[in-house]
Amino acid sequence: MYSADAEVFIRITQSYGDGWLLEKLLPLAKKHASNARFSITFANRLFEAGQDEKISKEVAVAVFREFVPHLVELLELPNPHPAGDERDDKPGYCTFRRPRQKSQRSVLSGKEIATFVAHCHAASLHTQIDQVYGRLLQQAKKMLRSVFIDLILPLLTELPKVLRSNGTSVSSEPHSDFCRHMLTSYLTRVVGQEPTPPTDWRREKRGCGCEMCDILDEFLIDPAKQSAEFHRVLGKEYHLLDRLMRGSDRAFNFDGNAAMPSWKIIKRPFPMEYDHILWELRCKQAQSELKRFDQKDLKAMLGDRYDETLELRCSKGMIELWYTTFRRCLIC
């Protein structure tokens, strides 16, 4: 069953009457209640058809109330990319890949979930709303990053709008509590815990004892310096490069060529430092996603944690230096 099938169910009801809905379509819908794509769309179109008087409003609300508990009991969000990269499920993994084409038949949108919650509110199914929020928060612990991006963030963006249209606010319970916890889960799952940043650029000496190598070693053991320029000396253009390449850790970048009057040597970050680079990039991506929200709605969700959440503790001055180093030049 797909979302499009739910639309067909409503058209059949309009053509053949409420008897078909009660006797044939409702039992079939209950059978497929575990299919979130189908069941949420069916519940939404059913409720809306009743509100628009395309079918009997009393029957639509009654069937909606009967069907929703079956849906909620089995609710599990689908993976929008079933054949996705398995690395996407690793916490803290940072991927940049071309967006996949999505089938309109199989994709459940965050807006549909938000609309479903609003319809439950209008039908006074408050217990079911609590259950929906509880199941989503429980699934967030193991949720793929793609589900957060494609479903959860659009859900959180749309939820304040549809709740307002039903005369309530996202700042009221249980909506605000759900939004705060889900945003926290998003940041924990997508951004991850901050790795320990580098505090020491000290490297082992590699010089041979000559005057040029003494200057090199002085730079290598300096814990505060990440890069330094060295003037070319005729006949010894590649002496420093040779000394740096003797180690097995490949811990340096070498910026320069034979036409330049000087060369720059850059200490490469250790693996832990690369982890911090990727964490900073994930922070920037998360900040960009949060800025797409209506900021008034976001403040209503987060309350006094708004500023702390939006900043994400990113050290913006450090990221530019590391990102430049990360992409840099010729690697020894």
C-alpha positions as a Markdown table, in Angstrom:
| # | Residue | x | y | z |
|---|---|---|---|---|
| 1 | Met | 0.0 | 0.0 | 0.0 |
| 2 | Tyr | 1.2 | 3.5 | -0.9 |
| 3 | Ser | 0.0 | 7.0 | -0.1 |
| 4 | Ala | -1.7 | 7.1 | -3.5 |
| 5 | Asp | -3.8 | 4.1 | -2.4 |
| 6 | Ala | -5.2 | 6.1 | 0.5 |
| 7 | Glu | -6.4 | 8.8 | -1.9 |
| 8 | Val | -8.2 | 6.1 | -3.9 |
| 9 | Phe | -9.9 | 4.8 | -0.8 |
| 10 | Ile | -11.5 | 8.2 | -0.2 |
| 11 | Arg | -12.6 | 8.5 | -3.9 |
| 12 | Ile | -14.2 | 5.0 | -3.6 |
| 13 | Thr | -16.1 | 6.2 | -0.5 |
| 14 | Gln | -17.4 | 9.3 | -2.3 |
| 15 | Ser | -18.6 | 7.1 | -5.2 |
| 16 | Tyr | -20.0 | 4.1 | -3.4 |
| 17 | Gly | -21.1 | 5.6 | -0.1 |
| 18 | Asp | -20.3 | 5.1 | 3.6 |
| 19 | Gly | -21.3 | 1.4 | 3.6 |
| 20 | Trp | -18.2 | 0.6 | 1.5 |
| 21 | Leu | -16.0 | 2.6 | 3.9 |
| 22 | Leu | -17.3 | 0.8 | 7.0 |
| 23 | Glu | -17.6 | -2.7 | 5.6 |
| 24 | Lys | -14.8 | -3.1 | 3.1 |
| 25 | Leu | -12.3 | -0.2 | 3.2 |
| 26 | Leu | -11.8 | 0.2 | 7.0 |
| 27 | Pro | -11.0 | -3.5 | 7.6 |
| 28 | Leu | -8.5 | -3.3 | 4.7 |
| 29 | Ala | -7.0 | -0.1 | 6.1 |
| 30 | Lys | -6.6 | -1.7 | 9.6 |
| 31 | Lys | -4.8 | -4.6 | 8.0 |
| 32 | His | -2.2 | -2.2 | 6.6 |
| 33 | Ala | -2.1 | 0.1 | 9.6 |
| 34 | Ser | 1.6 | -0.7 | 10.2 |
| 35 | Asn | 2.4 | 1.0 | 6.8 |
| 36 | Ala | 3.0 | 4.6 | 8.0 |
| 37 | Arg | 3.0 | 6.0 | 4.5 |
| 38 | Phe | -0.4 | 4.6 | 3.7 |
| 39 | Ser | -2.1 | 4.8 | 7.1 |
| 40 | Ile | -1.2 | 8.4 | 8.0 |
| 41 | Thr | -2.3 | 9.6 | 4.5 |
| 42 | Phe | -5.5 | 7.6 | 4.8 |
| 43 | Ala | -6.3 | 9.1 | 8.2 |
| 44 | Asn | -5.6 | 12.6 | 7.0 |
| 45 | Arg | -7.7 | 12.4 | 3.8 |
| 46 | Leu | -10.5 | 10.7 | 5.6 |
| 47 | Phe | -10.7 | 13.5 | 8.2 |
| 48 | Glu | -10.4 | 16.2 | 5.6 |
| 49 | Ala | -13.1 | 14.7 | 3.4 |
| 50 | Gly | -15.5 | 14.8 | 6.4 |
| 51 | Gln | -14.6 | 18.4 | 7.2 |
| 52 | Asp | -15.2 | 19.4 | 3.5 |
| 53 | Glu | -18.5 | 17.4 | 3.5 |
| 54 | Lys | -17.3 | 15.2 | 0.6 |
| 55 | Ile | -18.5 | 12.3 | 2.8 |
| 56 | Ser | -20.6 | 12.3 | 6.0 |
| 57 | Lys | -18.7 | 14.3 | 8.7 |
| 58 | Glu | -20.1 | 12.1 | 11.5 |
| 59 | Val | -19.0 | 8.9 | 9.7 |
| 60 | Ala | -15.6 | 10.3 | 8.9 |
| 61 | Val | -14.9 | 11.4 | 12.5 |
| 62 | Ala | -16.2 | 8.0 | 13.8 |
| 63 | Val | -14.0 | 6.0 | 11.4 |
| 64 | Phe | -11.0 | 8.3 | 12.1 |
| 65 | Arg | -11.4 | 7.7 | 15.9 |
| 66 | Glu | -11.7 | 4.0 | 15.3 |
| 67 | Phe | -8.7 | 3.7 | 13.0 |
| 68 | Val | -6.2 | 6.0 | 14.7 |
| 69 | Pro | -5.5 | 3.7 | 17.7 |
| 70 | His | -4.6 | 0.9 | 15.3 |
| 71 | Leu | -2.3 | 3.2 | 13.5 |
| 72 | Val | -0.6 | 4.6 | 16.6 |
| 73 | Glu | 0.0 | 1.1 | 18.1 |
| 74 | Leu | 2.0 | 0.0 | 15.0 |
| 75 | Leu | 3.5 | 3.4 | 14.0 |
| 76 | Glu | 7.1 | 3.1 | 12.8 |
| 77 | Leu | 8.6 | 5.7 | 10.5 |
| 78 | Pro | 10.0 | 4.3 | 7.2 |
| 79 | Asn | 13.5 | 4.9 | 5.9 |
| 80 | Pro | 13.1 | 7.4 | 3.0 |
| 81 | His | 16.1 | 5.7 | 1.3 |
| 82 | Pro | 15.8 | 1.9 | 1.8 |
| 83 | Ala | 18.8 | 1.3 | -0.4 |
| 84 | Gly | 20.8 | 4.1 | 1.2 |
| 85 | Asp | 24.4 | 4.1 | 2.2 |
| 86 | Glu | 24.8 | 1.9 | 5.3 |
| 87 | Arg | 27.4 | 4.4 | 6.6 |
| 88 | Asp | 24.5 | 6.9 | 7.1 |
| 89 | Asp | 23.5 | 4.9 | 10.2 |
| 90 | Lys | 26.9 | 5.5 | 12.0 |
| 91 | Pro | 26.7 | 8.2 | 14.6 |
| 92 | Gly | 28.8 | 11.2 | 13.8 |
| 93 | Tyr | 29.5 | 10.1 | 10.2 |
| 94 | Cys | 29.6 | 13.0 | 7.8 |
| 95 | Thr | 28.5 | 12.4 | 4.2 |
| 96 | Phe | 28.1 | 14.8 | 1.3 |
| 97 | Arg | 26.4 | 13.1 | -1.6 |
| 98 | Arg | 24.0 | 13.8 | -4.4 |
| 99 | Pro | 20.4 | 13.9 | -3.3 |
| 100 | Arg | 18.5 | 10.8 | -4.4 |
| 101 | Gln | 15.4 | 10.9 | -6.5 |
| 102 | Lys | 12.4 | 10.1 | -4.4 |
| 103 | Ser | 9.3 | 8.2 | -5.5 |
| 104 | Gln | 6.2 | 10.2 | -4.9 |
| 105 | Arg | 4.3 | 6.9 | -4.3 |
| 106 | Ser | 6.4 | 5.8 | -1.4 |
| 107 | Val | 7.5 | 8.9 | 0.5 |
| 108 | Leu | 5.8 | 10.1 | 3.7 |
| 109 | Ser | 6.3 | 13.8 | 4.3 |
| 110 | Gly | 6.8 | 15.6 | 7.6 |
| 111 | Lys | 3.9 | 17.8 | 6.7 |
| 112 | Glu | 1.6 | 14.8 | 6.6 |
| 113 | Ile | 2.7 | 13.7 | 10.1 |
| 114 | Ala | 2.2 | 17.3 | 11.5 |
| 115 | Thr | -1.3 | 17.4 | 9.8 |
| 116 | Phe | -2.2 | 14.0 | 11.4 |
| 117 | Val | -1.3 | 15.4 | 14.8 |
| 118 | Ala | -3.4 | 18.4 | 14.2 |
| 119 | His | -6.4 | 16.3 | 13.2 |
| 120 | Cys | -6.0 | 14.1 | 16.3 |
| 121 | His | -6.1 | 17.4 | 18.3 |
| 122 | Ala | -9.2 | 18.5 | 16.6 |
| 123 | Ala | -10.8 | 15.1 | 17.3 |
| 124 | Ser | -9.7 | 15.3 | 21.0 |
| 125 | Leu | -7.5 | 12.2 | 20.7 |
| 126 | His | -5.0 | 13.6 | 23.2 |
| 127 | Thr | -3.9 | 10.2 | 24.4 |
| 128 | Gln | -3.1 | 9.1 | 20.9 |
| 129 | Ile | -1.0 | 12.3 | 20.4 |
| 130 | Asp | 1.0 | 11.5 | 23.5 |
| 131 | Gln | 1.5 | 7.9 | 22.1 |
| 132 | Val | 2.6 | 9.2 | 18.7 |
| 133 | Tyr | 5.1 | 11.6 | 20.3 |
| 134 | Gly | 6.4 | 8.8 | 22.6 |
| 135 | Arg | 6.9 | 6.4 | 19.7 |
| 136 | Leu | 8.7 | 9.0 | 17.6 |
| 137 | Leu | 11.0 | 10.0 | 20.4 |
| 138 | Gln | 11.8 | 6.3 | 21.1 |
| 139 | Gln | 12.6 | 5.7 | 17.4 |
| 140 | Ala | 14.8 | 8.8 | 17.3 |
| 141 | Lys | 17.5 | 7.0 | 19.4 |
| 142 | Lys | 18.2 | 4.8 | 16.3 |
| 143 | Met | 16.9 | 7.0 | 13.6 |
| 144 | Leu | 18.9 | 7.4 | 10.3 |
| 145 | Arg | 20.2 | 10.8 | 9.6 |
| 146 | Ser | 18.2 | 10.8 | 6.3 |
| 147 | Val | 15.0 | 10.4 | 8.3 |
| 148 | Phe | 15.8 | 13.4 | 10.5 |
| 149 | Ile | 16.5 | 15.5 | 7.4 |
| 150 | Asp | 13.6 | 14.4 | 5.2 |
| 151 | Leu | 10.9 | 13.7 | 7.8 |
| 152 | Ile | 11.6 | 15.1 | 11.3 |
| 153 | Leu | 12.8 | 18.6 | 10.5 |
| 154 | Pro | 9.9 | 19.2 | 8.1 |
| 155 | Leu | 7.5 | 17.8 | 10.8 |
| 156 | Leu | 8.9 | 20.3 | 13.3 |
| 157 | Thr | 8.7 | 23.1 | 10.8 |
| 158 | Glu | 5.1 | 22.5 | 9.9 |
| 159 | Leu | 3.8 | 21.5 | 13.4 |
| 160 | Pro | 3.4 | 25.1 | 14.7 |
| 161 | Lys | 1.5 | 26.2 | 11.6 |
| 162 | Val | -1.1 | 23.4 | 11.7 |
| 163 | Leu | -1.5 | 23.7 | 15.4 |
| 164 | Arg | -2.2 | 27.4 | 15.1 |
| 165 | Ser | -4.9 | 26.7 | 12.5 |
| 166 | Asn | -6.5 | 24.5 | 15.2 |
| 167 | Gly | -6.4 | 27.2 | 17.9 |
| 168 | Thr | -3.5 | 25.9 | 19.9 |
| 169 | Ser | 0.2 | 26.7 | 20.2 |
| 170 | Val | 3.4 | 24.7 | 19.9 |
| 171 | Ser | 4.5 | 26.2 | 23.2 |
| 172 | Ser | 1.7 | 24.2 | 25.0 |
| 173 | Glu | 2.2 | 20.7 | 26.3 |
| 174 | Pro | 2.8 | 18.1 | 25.1 |
| 175 | His | 3.9 | 19.7 | 21.8 |
| 176 | Ser | 6.7 | 21.9 | 23.2 |
| 177 | Asp | 8.1 | 19.0 | 25.2 |
| 178 | Phe | 8.1 | 16.8 | 22.1 |
| 179 | Cys | 9.8 | 19.4 | 19.9 |
| 180 | Arg | 12.5 | 20.1 | 22.5 |
| 181 | His | 13.4 | 16.5 | 22.9 |
| 182 | Met | 13.3 | 15.8 | 19.2 |
| 183 | Leu | 15.6 | 18.7 | 18.4 |
| 184 | Thr | 17.9 | 17.5 | 21.1 |
| 185 | Ser | 17.9 | 14.0 | 19.5 |
| 186 | Tyr | 18.5 | 15.5 | 16.1 |
| 187 | Leu | 21.6 | 17.4 | 17.3 |
| 188 | Thr | 22.9 | 14.4 | 19.2 |
| 189 | Arg | 22.4 | 12.1 | 16.3 |
| 190 | Val | 23.5 | 14.3 | 13.4 |
| 191 | Val | 26.1 | 16.5 | 15.1 |
| 192 | Gly | 27.3 | 14.2 | 17.8 |
| 193 | Gln | 29.5 | 14.9 | 20.8 |
| 194 | Glu | 32.3 | 17.4 | 20.3 |
| 195 | Pro | 35.7 | 15.7 | 20.0 |
| 196 | Thr | 38.5 | 17.1 | 22.1 |
| 197 | Pro | 40.0 | 19.9 | 20.1 |
| 198 | Pro | 43.8 | 20.1 | 19.5 |
| 199 | Thr | 45.8 | 22.2 | 21.9 |
| 200 | Asp | 49.3 | 21.3 | 20.9 |
| 201 | Trp | 50.9 | 21.4 | 17.4 |
| 202 | Arg | 54.2 | 20.0 | 18.7 |
| 203 | Arg | 55.9 | 17.4 | 16.4 |
| 204 | Glu | 59.1 | 15.4 | 16.6 |
| 205 | Lys | 62.4 | 16.9 | 15.4 |
| 206 | Arg | 63.4 | 15.7 | 11.9 |
| 207 | Gly | 66.5 | 17.8 | 11.1 |
| 208 | Cys | 70.0 | 16.6 | 10.3 |
| 209 | Gly | 71.8 | 19.2 | 12.4 |
| 210 | Cys | 72.6 | 21.8 | 9.7 |
| 211 | Glu | 71.6 | 25.4 | 10.1 |
| 212 | Met | 68.5 | 25.1 | 7.9 |
| 213 | Cys | 67.3 | 22.0 | 9.9 |
| 214 | Asp | 67.8 | 23.8 | 13.2 |
| 215 | Ile | 65.3 | 26.3 | 12.0 |
| 216 | Leu | 63.0 | 23.5 | 10.9 |
| 217 | Asp | 63.3 | 21.7 | 14.3 |
| 218 | Glu | 62.6 | 24.9 | 16.1 |
| 219 | Phe | 59.3 | 25.2 | 14.2 |
| 220 | Leu | 58.4 | 21.5 | 14.7 |
| 221 | Ile | 58.7 | 21.5 | 18.4 |
| 222 | Asp | 56.8 | 24.8 | 18.8 |
| 223 | Pro | 53.3 | 23.8 | 20.3 |
| 224 | Ala | 51.7 | 27.0 | 19.1 |
| 225 | Lys | 52.7 | 27.1 | 15.5 |
| 226 | Gln | 50.8 | 25.2 | 12.8 |
| 227 | Ser | 52.6 | 26.7 | 9.8 |
| 228 | Ala | 55.8 | 28.5 | 8.8 |
| 229 | Glu | 57.5 | 29.8 | 5.7 |
| 230 | Phe | 61.1 | 28.8 | 4.8 |
| 231 | His | 63.2 | 30.7 | 2.2 |
| 232 | Arg | 64.7 | 28.7 | -0.6 |
| 233 | Val | 68.4 | 28.2 | -0.5 |
| 234 | Leu | 70.1 | 27.4 | -3.8 |
| 235 | Gly | 71.1 | 23.8 | -4.0 |
| 236 | Lys | 69.1 | 22.8 | -1.0 |
| 237 | Glu | 65.6 | 23.2 | -2.4 |
| 238 | Tyr | 64.4 | 19.7 | -1.5 |
| 239 | His | 66.5 | 19.2 | 1.6 |
| 240 | Leu | 63.7 | 20.1 | 4.0 |
| 241 | Leu | 61.2 | 18.1 | 2.0 |
| 242 | Asp | 63.5 | 15.1 | 2.2 |
| 243 | Arg | 63.8 | 15.4 | 6.0 |
| 244 | Leu | 60.0 | 15.8 | 6.5 |
| 245 | Met | 59.3 | 12.7 | 4.3 |
| 246 | Arg | 61.5 | 10.4 | 6.4 |
| 247 | Gly | 58.8 | 9.9 | 9.0 |
| 248 | Ser | 56.0 | 7.3 | 8.5 |
| 249 | Asp | 53.1 | 9.5 | 9.8 |
| 250 | Arg | 52.9 | 11.8 | 6.8 |
| 251 | Ala | 52.1 | 14.6 | 9.2 |
| 252 | Phe | 52.8 | 17.6 | 7.0 |
| 253 | Asn | 51.5 | 19.5 | 4.0 |
| 254 | Phe | 54.1 | 21.2 | 1.7 |
| 255 | Asp | 52.9 | 24.4 | -0.1 |
| 256 | Gly | 55.2 | 25.6 | -2.8 |
| 257 | Asn | 57.0 | 25.0 | -6.1 |
| 258 | Ala | 60.4 | 25.7 | -7.7 |
| 259 | Ala | 59.2 | 29.1 | -9.0 |
| 260 | Met | 58.4 | 30.5 | -5.6 |
| 261 | Pro | 60.9 | 32.3 | -3.4 |
| 262 | Ser | 59.7 | 30.5 | -0.3 |
| 263 | Trp | 57.8 | 27.4 | 0.8 |
| 264 | Lys | 55.3 | 26.9 | 3.5 |
| 265 | Ile | 55.2 | 23.9 | 5.7 |
| 266 | Ile | 51.9 | 23.1 | 7.4 |
| 267 | Lys | 51.5 | 20.6 | 10.3 |
| 268 | Arg | 48.6 | 18.3 | 9.4 |
| 269 | Pro | 46.1 | 17.5 | 12.1 |
| 270 | Phe | 46.2 | 14.1 | 13.8 |
| 271 | Pro | 43.1 | 11.9 | 13.3 |
| 272 | Met | 41.4 | 13.2 | 16.4 |
| 273 | Glu | 41.8 | 16.7 | 14.9 |
| 274 | Tyr | 40.2 | 15.6 | 11.6 |
| 275 | Asp | 37.3 | 14.3 | 13.7 |
| 276 | His | 36.9 | 17.8 | 15.1 |
| 277 | Ile | 36.9 | 19.3 | 11.6 |
| 278 | Leu | 34.1 | 17.1 | 10.6 |
| 279 | Trp | 32.2 | 17.8 | 13.8 |
| 280 | Glu | 32.5 | 21.6 | 13.1 |
| 281 | Leu | 31.2 | 21.0 | 9.5 |
| 282 | Arg | 28.2 | 19.1 | 10.9 |
| 283 | Cys | 27.6 | 22.0 | 13.3 |
| 284 | Lys | 27.4 | 24.4 | 10.4 |
| 285 | Gln | 25.0 | 22.1 | 8.6 |
| 286 | Ala | 22.8 | 21.8 | 11.6 |
| 287 | Gln | 22.8 | 25.6 | 12.2 |
| 288 | Ser | 21.8 | 26.1 | 8.6 |
| 289 | Glu | 18.8 | 23.7 | 9.1 |
| 290 | Leu | 17.7 | 25.4 | 12.3 |
| 291 | Lys | 17.8 | 28.8 | 10.5 |
| 292 | Arg | 15.1 | 27.6 | 8.1 |
| 293 | Phe | 12.6 | 27.5 | 11.0 |
| 294 | Asp | 10.4 | 30.4 | 11.8 |
| 295 | Gln | 12.5 | 31.8 | 14.6 |
| 296 | Lys | 9.4 | 32.7 | 16.7 |
| 297 | Asp | 8.2 | 29.1 | 16.5 |
| 298 | Leu | 11.7 | 27.8 | 17.3 |
| 299 | Lys | 11.8 | 30.1 | 20.4 |
| 300 | Ala | 8.4 | 28.8 | 21.5 |
| 301 | Met | 9.7 | 25.2 | 21.2 |
| 302 | Leu | 13.0 | 25.7 | 22.9 |
| 303 | Gly | 12.2 | 28.4 | 25.5 |
| 304 | Asp | 15.3 | 29.5 | 27.5 |
| 305 | Arg | 17.4 | 26.9 | 25.6 |
| 306 | Tyr | 17.0 | 28.8 | 22.3 |
| 307 | Asp | 20.3 | 30.7 | 22.2 |
| 308 | Glu | 22.3 | 27.7 | 23.5 |
| 309 | Thr | 20.8 | 25.4 | 20.9 |
| 310 | Leu | 21.3 | 27.7 | 18.0 |
| 311 | Glu | 24.9 | 28.4 | 18.8 |
| 312 | Leu | 25.9 | 24.7 | 19.1 |
| 313 | Arg | 29.1 | 25.8 | 20.8 |
| 314 | Cys | 30.8 | 26.2 | 17.4 |
| 315 | Ser | 34.2 | 28.0 | 17.5 |
| 316 | Lys | 33.9 | 29.9 | 14.2 |
| 317 | Gly | 37.4 | 31.3 | 14.3 |
| 318 | Met | 39.0 | 27.9 | 14.6 |
| 319 | Ile | 36.9 | 26.2 | 11.9 |
| 320 | Glu | 38.2 | 28.5 | 9.1 |
| 321 | Leu | 41.8 | 27.6 | 9.9 |
| 322 | Trp | 41.1 | 23.9 | 10.2 |
| 323 | Tyr | 39.0 | 23.7 | 7.1 |
| 324 | Thr | 41.7 | 25.5 | 5.0 |
| 325 | Thr | 44.3 | 23.1 | 6.3 |
| 326 | Phe | 41.9 | 20.1 | 5.7 |
| 327 | Arg | 41.6 | 20.9 | 1.9 |
| 328 | Arg | 45.1 | 22.2 | 1.4 |
| 329 | Cys | 47.6 | 21.9 | -1.3 |
| 330 | Leu | 50.2 | 19.2 | -2.0 |
| 331 | Ile | 50.4 | 16.5 | 0.6 |
| 332 | Cys | 53.8 | 15.1 | 1.4 |
